[in-house]
Amino acid sequence: MNLRTTAGIVLVVGGLLVLSYSGFTFKTPGEPVDFLGLHMETTVTRFISPGVGALALIGGIALLLSNPKRVS
């Protein structure tokens, strides 16, 4: 299996997962806040929309179906 096939499979599987769950929401650590001697940790909520999943699915299928010409 070459890199093109592996990338295509990863994109198809990732696209299907995002589309099946109507997008993903996940949290990442944000900037810590120090206020009046109190230290508070913050989080940033991120969202991967179904549109990105559809683009990944289409791109993965295109990679799997493309036939690169071999130059000898």
TANOR-V63505 format. One record per backbone hydrogen bond with DSSP energy under -1.0 kcal/mol. NH is the residue of the N-H (numbers start at 1). CO is the residue of the C=O. If there is no record, write none. Layout:
BEGIN
nh	co
NH	CO
NH	CO
END
This chain:
BEGIN
nh	co
6	2
7	3
8	4
9	5
10	6
11	7
12	8
13	9
14	10
15	11
16	12
17	13
18	14
19	15
20	16
21	17
23	18
24	48
26	46
28	44
30	42
33	40
35	38
38	35
40	33
44	28
46	26
48	24
53	49
54	50
55	51
56	52
57	53
58	54
59	55
60	56
61	57
62	58
63	59
64	60
65	61
66	62
END
